[in-house]
Amino acid sequence: MMSNIKDTTDAVKGIFEAVPVYEDMLQPATQELSKGFLTLAKTVNLCLAPLSGLVWGYEKISQYLDSSIAEKLKDVPEENIITPDPSVAGPAIEALRFSAHNEDIIEMFSSLLATAMNSGIAEQAHPAFVEIIKQLSPDEARIISNIRHNGLFALVGVKSVMADGTHGFNDLKKNFSNFPYELGCSHPEMTSSYIENLDRLGLISIDKGTHIQEDIFYKGLVDHPLIQNIASSIQDPLRKAEISRYSFSRTEFGEKFVNACTAL
């Protein structure tokens, strides 16, 4: 099994030789800058310098994958361990170069590769999943990994509407979920953007026409300080806050993604 895992990283070693990492990317540009801009460029260069330590080389990735994938495939018969499809393995291993600092992201790539190396489920490792992982933040990766069924999940939105019931409204907050707060995400205040990105990627589907019957699912959202603060921020006496209740669900594509890219 360990030999097959090594073959995976050896097969794409050329990726790292083909994509050089420059120690001083700013050097050619700074030759044309004035003194003031040169100082600024040096400051930018200092800020970028730590990134070089976060870019993994071939040996580091090989070491990580050997142990990580072996752990994920420990219960799979050795005869079922196969060389993964290069259309999955190549882009996934290349992407790992720039994901070393994001544990949730590298775990997704590792799980995807483990899926691709298990002959019993290898067809579930869709090449598109690599690009999807690359477009996820660590918080979004954590959220989708914890959506383990295809049922409905509560969302709320806040609008400013005319108090007399006439037409005209302004969206103050859309697609609010408490998932990021419950899961201990780094930036839970970004919850609406996270939900919208997962919807954009086709992993979930927002349905503004579907309301969960049991109102208890909305209580934590409606009572959340962020929602209450937004609702109470309306100062115009002719307007009032309206909180809408709707839902999202995981798509079939999202189900396949979770099954292939999270812990087996």
HUMO-V330946 format. One record per backbone hydrogen bond with DSSP energy under -0.5 kcal/mol. CO is the residue of the C=O (numbers start at 1). NH is the residue of the N-H. Records with the same first field share a line. If there is no record, write none. Layout:
CO = NH / NH
This chain:
1 = 5
2 = 6
3 = 7
4 = 8
5 = 9
6 = 10
7 = 11
9 = 12
10 = 13
12 = 15
13 = 16 / 17
14 = 18
15 = 19
18 = 20
20 = 22
24 = 27
26 = 30
27 = 31
28 = 31
29 = 32
30 = 33
34 = 38
35 = 39
36 = 40
37 = 41
38 = 42
39 = 43
40 = 44
41 = 45
42 = 46
43 = 47
44 = 48
45 = 49
46 = 50
48 = 51
49 = 52
50 = 53
51 = 54 / 55
52 = 55
54 = 56 / 100
57 = 61
58 = 62
59 = 63
60 = 64
61 = 65
62 = 66
63 = 67
64 = 68
65 = 69 / 70
66 = 70
67 = 71
68 = 72
69 = 73
71 = 74
73 = 76
77 = 80
78 = 81
80 = 82 / 119
85 = 88 / 89
86 = 90 / 91
88 = 92
89 = 93
90 = 94
91 = 95
92 = 96
93 = 97
94 = 97
95 = 98
96 = 99
97 = 56
99 = 102
101 = 103
102 = 106
103 = 107
104 = 108
105 = 109
106 = 110
107 = 111
108 = 112
109 = 113
110 = 114
111 = 115
112 = 116
113 = 117
115 = 118
117 = 82 / 119
118 = 121 / 122
121 = 124
122 = 125
124 = 126
126 = 129
127 = 130 / 131
128 = 132
129 = 133
130 = 134
131 = 135
132 = 135
133 = 136
137 = 141
138 = 142
139 = 143
140 = 144
141 = 145
142 = 146
143 = 146
144 = 147
146 = 148
151 = 250
153 = 248
155 = 246
156 = 176
157 = 244
158 = 172 / 173
159 = 161 / 242
160 = 170
161 = 240
162 = 165
166 = 162
168 = 162
170 = 160 / 172
173 = 158
176 = 156
178 = 182
179 = 183
180 = 185
181 = 184
185 = 188
187 = 190
188 = 191
190 = 194
191 = 195
192 = 196
193 = 197
194 = 198
195 = 199
196 = 200
197 = 201
198 = 203 / 204
199 = 202
203 = 251
205 = 249
206 = 208
207 = 210 / 247
209 = 211
213 = 215
214 = 217
215 = 218 / 219
216 = 220
218 = 222
219 = 223
221 = 224
224 = 228
225 = 229
226 = 230
227 = 231
228 = 232
229 = 233
230 = 233
231 = 234
233 = 235
236 = 239
238 = 163
240 = 161
242 = 159 / 244
244 = 157
246 = 155
247 = 207
248 = 153
249 = 205
251 = 255
252 = 256
253 = 257
254 = 258
255 = 259
256 = 260
257 = 261
258 = 262
